[in-house]
Every structure is written in structure tokens, then in C-alpha cells.
Amino acid sequence: MLNFDYQNKTRIIFGQGTPAEVGAHLKPLAKKVLLHYGGGSVKKSGLYDTVTSALKAAGVAFVELGGVVPNPRLSLVHQGIELCRTQGVDFILAVGGGSVIDSAKAIAAGVFDTGDVWDLFEKKRSFSAALPVATILTIPAAGSESSPGSVVTNEKTGRKLAIIGDCLTPVFSIVDPSLFISLPPEQVANGVCDMMSHIMERYFTPTTHTEVVDGLCESTLRTIMRNARRLKKNRTDYNAWAEIALAGTLAHNGLMGLGRIGDWASHTMEHELSARYDIAHGAGLSIVTPAWMKHVSPQHPGNFAQFAVNVMGVEGSLRDQAAVAAQGIAALETFFADIGLPTRLAHAGIDGAYLEEMAQRATGFAFGKENALGGLQKIRWQDVLAIYRLAQ
């Protein structure tokens, strides 16, 4: 186990009816809030009315910026930065899923930056200050409600990049599982895959003597899969939603990565996929992750045999770790397919026209500076290309 220094400042306000409390929570923290949200679902569901009524009742002034789409766009971030500056906004409230929260965090980082916020994503400048952010979660998936990261797509260049900073970790997040009951099946499935991937990116590690966190990862993954199956049968099951909601938060608040090196190659490869084809992040991960596993598991059979037995319930002789590992990967693919996710590029209508270009962009080779991906095993663009091809 590696040394670590762990802190997560996000207050989680969990349970039915909690969105109506947002005004009281914001009153001592903010004078003027940017209310940031996505499309029409927030208004159709009645959540918008609940939130705005709570803000008004508490005497919290606010301005609005809607229009966030999946794979949030840089152009809207630019609009949000300008709006915050001209309106004297001192706090951002994101009402939505991971895309809305990521957009809000990017705006928060850009308000104090002297140049184009995209420079932060391209690592041309660092940052250490941002407007404070709070969230009301409408989709349990990305874990952005208690993470320090933001991922944004630059629609002009086709690049999808991330920034990470402690100042971006939300001050508080409201999680009401009853808000998720109306989500369509594909969003449920995408969210399940996203949160599972956040755990698996940390679970597959070269670091040894990590039994406590291994157990947390394995237990949470099993819980997610069990309750995803319950939701497939009954999407109005509040208790299943509560388990999924809490799992999604824990998956990405840093707890599952304590004392270990993470991998994150699958996320980087998926970012290229969704930047090119605008596929949902969870659907992209369900395609890329099993292919990555097939590519790297022969060099790390013990890691994947442990996953197969402790997470996927595979039974077999550990004298043949490679065979057990392969069964575990196949079981994961079966689970993804069972909840309605694609496991091949072809399932998402994607051909192989841009695979080499995507592989070279993923590692930075296309931009003149290649950085090998991965923590469990370093992979270069040729490996990424092989993984994309395994996913066809």
C-alpha cells in the first residue's frame, strides 16, 4: 500500500425531498448563484420549480444558464464564464447529471482565469482557485457530485479533456434517489457502467497489499450489478435506486483509490471515442473496457482472476488463472449486454474508419508528444489501436 493523504470536503445531503432544502443550504454561502442545468427534463419533472422556489424563499438571488448536453461543450462554458463575471455570481449550483456538473466546474475554474479556460484543459496553465460549486444530482453515474474533476469537449477541435483540482470539489451535493425513477433504461445502463468503470480503473492496479480497498471495490461492484438487475425488473424500486446512488458517489470520491496506483487507460480511450462519435460515456466504456481487459490480462492474470472470482462469481481452478480471468471478462460483457449496453463498436454503429487516428490522439502521438496510458500496464498508440480493434 502506498502513502496517501485523503480528504473529501463534499457534504452529501441524501434522501427524498432534500432538493427543497437547497435554499437553506445556500443562504449562508452565496449572495448570487448561477443556476446551471441541461435540457427540458429538469422543468418537466418539476425539479426546476422546486429549486427556484427554494432559492426565492431563502432570499438567494440567481441567474440561469441551461442548455448543457451530454459530453458538455466548451462554447457553453465560455458563455457561463462571461455570465458569472458580468452578473457578479459568487456560487454555482449545478442541477443535473455528470455533464451539467462538469460544465459547472469548468465555468467555476474559468471565472478566475485570465485567459481561455481551454488552456487549463490543455495543461498550458495551472489553476488553484474557482468559484464554489454545489449540485443537485439527477442522474447517478459520473460521481462528479463529490469529485475534483471536470471533463469538457472542445467542439471546434474534437478534443475531450479533463481538469482536476481540489477547488472544484463541490461544497455540498443533494442526492434524492426518487429523482432517478423516471430515467429511461439506456441512461440507467450508461450510469451503471460509468460508476463501475470508476471503480475498475482504481481496482486494477500494480500496487500490492491493498486488501481493505480491494474489498470495498469488490463489494461495491457486486452491489451495483445486483441492484442494476433489480432496476431492470422494476425501475420504481426506491431502495435499489438508493443503493445505486450511494455507490455512484462512493465510486468516484477517491475512497476506492486509497493507497494504490490507478489505471485510467479505458477512460482516456473512451474520451476519444465519444469526442469523435458523440456516444454516451457509459456506452463507450462498455465497449472499450472489456477489450482493454482482453489486451492486458495475459500479462496480469492474477489481477483479473481475483476480479473474476470475487466480483463476477466465476468458479474454476486458480491453477489456471488465465482461464478464470477470461471467464470473468466474458461474464462482465454478458452483464453489460443484459442491461442493454453495447459491447462492440459495431453495436453502436461505429466502423473502423478512424481507429488509428483515435489511437494516436489518445496517447498524444498525433500532437507530437506521446504519453503512454495506464497504471497497471503502460500502453502506447499501437496498443490502443489493438484494443479498439478487439472492440470491433
Protein Blocks (a to p, Z undefined) as FASTA:
>chain_A
ZZdddddfbdcdedehklmmmmmmmmmmpfbdcdddfdfmlmmnommmmmmmmmmmnopa
cdddehiaehiafklmmmmmmmmmmnopabdcdeddfklmmmmmmmmmmmmpcbdfklmm
nopaccfbdcddddddfbdfklmmmpcbdcdddfknopacddddfklpcfbdcddfklmm
mpcfklmmmmmmmmmmmmmmmmmccbehilkmmmmmmmmmmmmmmmmmmmmmomklmklm
mmmmmmmmmmmnommmgoiaceklmmmmmmmmmmmnopafklmmmmmmmmmmmmmmmmmm
mlmmmmmmmmnopacdfklmmlmmmmmmmmmmmmmmmnopafbfklnopafklmmmmmmm
mnommnopacdedjkbccdfklmmmmmmmmZZ
